[in-house]
């Protein structure tokens, strides 16, 4: 009897044990209730195809694994091929992915025009967490006054003033290739990164294009270090945009240490120039002996002078944004263009004939040359179609119930798009896997039926579109004029891609150049 009583006492639950059990039941009940409530709210999305998912975490494990492997863009592309032009995945909230060009364009333009779609809160938070609030992370009036300030600087007429400067930067790349030695292996992606960074740094910050010249307004431009810092901040954005919590940057991890070190380095590089621009604004542009003419004409000084809403913190943040946006996008696109020209001899020869005619007629590249170089611009557009560099760095969110292609989209749903899948849509692009620049020429019937959405759509279209097209047209024309080339790694250079914030060639695109006869 004594043993039986002892056994009963031993197995009797303690008050603490009961609290734990009841707490577990309560938490489980809350999760079940929240899951049921979410399913009811987004019930209209059940008809959309969806990849397999975890019962509790949805598709978060697949998304985070793809980000870690730098293959997030490929995941969206693969899902698009498997599930079709509109599908759904779950990452804390439902995400509808679109992959048809016209649908993407109409959704962005109409949704943002009528207010049914706004920039995703998560993506805006991720942009603003790079440093401080920036243009890409804002909406409404806050976005409008910023965009209004920058529009004239990046307009077609505003950018056309820099033709000689851009030509100088591209000529420097040509000399670098010659100095390395023809027939030697050269990784062109780092070359183009240096080109685009020097151009945007000159336009934005007044830093000389020629690396032999220095500026007195701030620290010298160390391309390798600035680029490494920018890459770290870009990777930080992608992690946060796809689900990583903001507060993780305060944990003692390598990612956190890298983030803070990169942010500190970039801010120390920019702060003296921003402070000087603000000083010039306060002194009504009074002559300062140490200020170069290039800095006086820089976008930073112009924006600081005409827009009083910009203070030190916001100008630093905006400069970081423009350095990131103005470097990788065009650089990686140029690398893929060089690759496609190597893989498509017909296109290369046609382009070279046009470039040679321009040299014969104009004596080189100037403002009058570009009408004759439409085919070179078309080559770059065709590259963007196949390798949309910013394939998954933006998204929208439904503010109210709306319709997309006959599908009811509940409020709170995120709208994303796979530009890689959109660029290969057979219903829009004839022979989508072929490299056909002709499809972008004005006299081509197909041109009038396809949207050019790689620079975005509507009022939020990419600010740097004209700069990117100008840089690419000049650089490609000079390469065609001076060199023949081949890919060292062949097709694998355009097949083995990775994504940080943007898509890039994982092998840095090694090429062998030869001087033309």
N, C-alpha and C positions, 0 to 999 in steps of 0.2 A: 504493500500500500504506500509506504513512504517513497519508494522508487517511482511509483506512478505519479504521485503528487509533484515530486521533483522534476520529472520529465515534462509535466504540464506547465510548470512554472518556467522551465527552460525555454520552451517553444512559444510561450505567450508573447505576443507583440508588445514592444515598448511604445510609449507615447511618441518618441522620436521617430520610430519606425512607421507608425501610423501617419505622422506628418509627412514623411518622405513619400509614402504610398499615395496619400491623398493629393500631395503636390504634383506627383508624376501624373496621376489621373487627370488633375485639373489642367496641367500644361498640355497633355495629349488632347484633352477635350477642346482646349482653345485652338490648337493647331488644326484639329479636325473641323472645327466651326469656321475658322478663317479660310481653310481650303474649300469648304462647301460654299461659303459666301463668295469667294473669288470665282469659283466655277459658275455660280449663278450670274454674277456680273458679266462674265465673259463668255456666256453660254453660246452666243451667236457665232463665236469663233470656232466652235467644235467642228464645223463643216470643213475647215481648212486642213490640208495635210500637215503633218507634223513629224519631226524625227522622234525616234524612241527616246524616252526620258526617265529619269529617276522619279520614284513615286512622290518624294518630298522635295528634292532639290531641282526638279525639272531638268533643264539642259545646262545648268550652271557648270557641272563638272566638265562637260565636253567643251564649253566655251572657254573656261579658264585654262584647260589643258592646251587648247589650240593657241591661246594667247602666249602661254609659256613656251610653246614650241615655235612661236612666231609664224603661225599658220592660220590665223583667224579668218583672213580673207579667203583662204582655200576651203575652210569649213563651210562658209556661206555659199561659195560657188558649188561645192559638192552637194550640199543640201538642195540648191536650186536645180541642179541636174536631176537629182533623185525625186524631188517633190513637186517641181513645176514652177510657174512664174509668180505664184503667191503662196506662201506657206507660213507656218506659225512655229515659233519655238518659245520656251519659257525660261526666263532668267530673273526670277523674282517677280516679274510681271510679264504679260504676254508681249511678244515682239513679232510683228507681221513683217515679213521680208518680201520685197518686190524685186523683180528681175526683168521687166520689160521697159525699154527706154521711154516710150511715150507715156506709159502709166506712171513711171517715176517722175517725169517732167510735169505732167498734169497734176499729180498728187502734191508735189512741192509747191507749184505756182498757185493752184486753187486753194489748197489747204491753208497756206500762209496768208493768202489774200483775204479769205473770209474768216480767218481766226480759228478755224476748227483744228488746225495743227500748229504747234509751236515747237521750238527747239526742245529736245528732250532735256529734262531737268538733270538727269544723270550726266549726259554729255556736256551740258553747260557747266555743271559743277566740276567735271574733269578738266575742261579748258581753263576755268578760272583758278583751279588749284595748281596750275603750272607755276604761277607766280601770284598775280592779283587779277581782278576782273579785266577781261580783254574783250575786244570786239566780237570774236567768235563765240564768247560765252554769254553775250547779252541779247536782249530782245526789247521790243517796244521803243520808247523814247530814248532809252539809254543806248540802244544800238543805233538809232537813227542819227543822233548828233555825231557819233563817232564815224559812221559810214559817210555822212555828208562831209566831214572834214577831210577824209582820205580820198574820196572819189576823184577829185580833180587831179591829184598827184598820180593816180594809176590809170587815168583815162587814156584813150588812144593818143590824143594830142599831147597829154602830159608826158607819156612814155616816149613818144617820138623824139623828144628833145635829147634823149640819151643814146641815140643811134651810134654816135662816134665813140662814146664811152664803152658801150657794149661791144662794139667792134674791136676796140683796144683790148678788152678782156678776152675776147675769143682769139685774137691774134696771139695773145700771150700763151694760150693753150697750144696753138699750132707750134710756137717756138719751143714749148716744153716737150712736145712729141719729137720734134726734130733733134732736140738736145739729147734726148734719151737714146736716140739712134733708131733708124728705121730697121724693120724686121725684128726688133726686140719686143718682147712681151710687155705690154703696158696695160695696167688696170684703168680703164677709162672712167669708171664710176667715181673714184676719188678725184680724178682730173675735173670732172664736171661739177662735183661738189664744190671744189675750190673756185671754179668759174662763177657759179651762181651765188656763192657766199660773198665773193668779192664784189659782184655787181650789186646785190641788195645792200651790202654794207656801205658801198659808195653812195648809192642813191639815198639810203635811209640815214646814214651816220656821217657821210662826208669823208670816208676813209679812202685814200688813193687806190686806184685799181692796181697800179704797178707795185708789186711787193717790195721793190727796192726803196720806195718812198714811204715815209712814216708821217703820221699826223700828230700834231701837238695837243689835240683836244682830249686825248685819252690813251689808254693802253693800246699797244699795237694789236692788229688782228692776227691771232694765232689760229689758223683755220682748223688744224687738227684738234686743238683743245676746245675751241668753241663748238665744233661739230660733235665731239664726244659728249659735251654737256647737253647740247640740244637733243641728241639721241636718247640720253637718259630721261630728259623731261618728256620727250615724245612717248617713250615706253611707259612712263608713269601715267600719262594721259590714257593710253590704251587700256591699261590695267583697271584704272578707275572707271572708265567708260563702260567696261564690260563686267563690272561687278565688285571690284576690290573696294573695301571701305576706306574712306578718306583718312580716318584716324590711324591707319596702319603705317603712315609715314612717320609717326612718332615712336614706333617700336624699334628696338636696337637690332635691326636687320641690315643686311648688305644693301638691299634695295633702298631702304630709308637713308642710309649713310650716303649712298651714291646720289640720291635725289637732292639732299641738302647741300652736298658739295657742288653739284652741278648748278644748282640755283644760285649759290653764293658766288661761284665763278662768273656766271653770266651777268649777274647784277653788278659785280665789281668792274666788269668790262664796260658796262653801259652807263653806270651812274655818273662818272665825270662828264660825259657828253650830254646827258640829260640835264644835269645841273647847269652846264654852260648854256644850253639852249634856253633854259628858264631864266637865267641871268640876262641873256640878250633880250628876252621878252620884257623883263622888268626895266631894263635900261633903254627900251625903245630902239633896240638894235644899234646902240651906240658903238662906235668903232672900237674894237678890241684888238690890240696889236697881235696877240697870239692866235687869233682866229683866222684859219685859212679860208680862201674864197670857196673852196669845195664844201667846207662845213657850213658856210653862210647860206649856200644854195641847197643844203640837204633837206630832205623831207622833214626830219626831226625839228629843225629850226623853223621851217615854214608852219608846221602844225602847231608847235608850241606858241608861235606868234599869233596865229589867227583863232585858236580855240582855247579860251581861258578855262574851260572845264577840265582841261588836262593838267594834272599836277605831277609831281615827281613819280609817285608810285604808279600811276596809270600810264605814264609815258614809258617807264621801264617795262611794264607788263606788255604794252602794245609793241614795243621794240622787240621783245623776246618772241612774241607771236609772229611778227613779220619776218624776223630772221629765220624762224623755223619754216614758215609757209613759203618763203622766197628762195629756199635752198634746195631741199630734198626733192620737191615736186618736179621741178624742171630738170634737175640733175639726173635722177633715175630715169625719167622719160627719155632724155637724150641717150642714155646708155642702151635702153631697149630699142631706140630708133637706129642707132649704129648697128646693133645686132640684126635687126630686120633688114636693113640695107645689105648687109653681108649675106644674108640668107636668101635675098631676092635680087639677083643680078639684073633682071630686066628693069626693075624700079630704080636701082642704083644708076644704071647707064642712062636712063631717061632723065633722071635728076641731074646727073653730071653734064649732060648736053645742055640743059637749061642754064645751069650755073656758068658754064663756059660762054654761053651766049651773053649772059649778063656782064661778064668781065669784058667781053669784046665790045658790047654796046655802051657800058657805063664805066668801065675801067675798075670796077670793084663794087663793093656794097655801099650804098648811100640811100637817102630817103626816096630816091626815084627808082631804086632797084626792086622794091618789094612787090610792085604790081607784076613784075616778070617772074617772081619767085613763088607764085601761088602753089605750084606743085610741091615745093619744099615744105610749105606750111601744111599742105594736105598730107604729106608723109608723116609729119608730126601728129596730126589729128588721128590718122589711122593707127599710129602707135598707141595713142591714148585710148582708142577704142578697145584694143586688145589687152593693154596693160594699164588699166585705170589705176593710177598710182595711189590715189586716196579712195581705195575700194570700199572701205567700211569705217570711216572716221566721223560720220555725221548721222544723226537720226532725228526724227520728229516724234511728237507725242500728241495724241488726240485730246483736246480740251473738252470735247463733247461728242456725243454719238455722231458718226459721219459715215459716208459711203465711199468705198473705193472699189471700182469695177463690180458694182452690184453687191458687194460684201458689206454687211453692217459691221462697223468698227466701233466698239464701245469706248467711252471716255477712259483715259488712262492707258490705252494701248500704245505701245511704241511702234513707230513705223521706220523700218530700216530698208536698205537696198543692197543688192549685190551687183556692183558695177561690172565685175568680171563676167557674170552671167548675162547682164544686159548687153554688153558689148558683143556678145556672140549669139544674140537672139536671131534665129533664122527667119523669123517672120518680118524682121526689120532690115537685116543686112543680108543681101544676096551673097552666097559663098562666104559665110561668116568666118571660116577658119583661114581664108586667104588674105594676104596683105595687099590690099587694093586701094592705094591713095586716090585713084580716080573717082571713087565714090564721093569724095569731099569737094570736088571741083564744081564751080557754079554752073557749068554747062551740062552737068550730069543730072539726069532726071531723078536719080535716087537721092541726091543731095537735098532736094526740096521736100523729101518725105521723112527724113531722119533727123532727130534732134541731136545737137552737140551738147551732151549733158555732163561731160567729164569735168567741166568747170562749174557745175552746179546749174541751178535754174532760178528764174525770178529775181526779185530784188536782192537776194542773198548770193547771187552769182559771184564766183571767185573774183576778189579784188585785183589779183595779179594776173588775170588772163592775158592782157595785152603785153605785159612784160615777159611772161613765159613764152608766148608765141614769137616775140621779137628775138629773144635770146636764142631760142631753138633754131629759127630760120637763119640767123647769122652764123651760128656755130656749125650747123650742118652744111651750109653753103661753103664755108671755108674748108671744112674737112673734105668735101667732094672736090673742091678746086685743087687741093694740095696732095691728097693721098689716095692710094688703094689700100684695102685692109681685109683681114679675115679674122674670124673668131677663133681663139685658141681652143676653147672647149666646145665649139660647135653649138648644136641646138640645146645642149644641157644648160647653157647660160640663160636661156629664156624659159627653161622648164623648171629649174630648181630655184624657186623664188622664196623669199621670206618677207615677213611684215613686222616692222616695229610700229610706228604710227602709220607709215606708208609702205608700199610694196617696193622691194629692191632686189637686185640680182645677188644671190648669196655668194657668188664667186667674184664679185666686183667687176665683172665683165672684162676679162683679159682679151686684148686685141693685138694683132701684129699689123703695123702700118708700113707701107712702102711709098716713097716719093713717086709721084707720077712723072712719066717721061715728058 
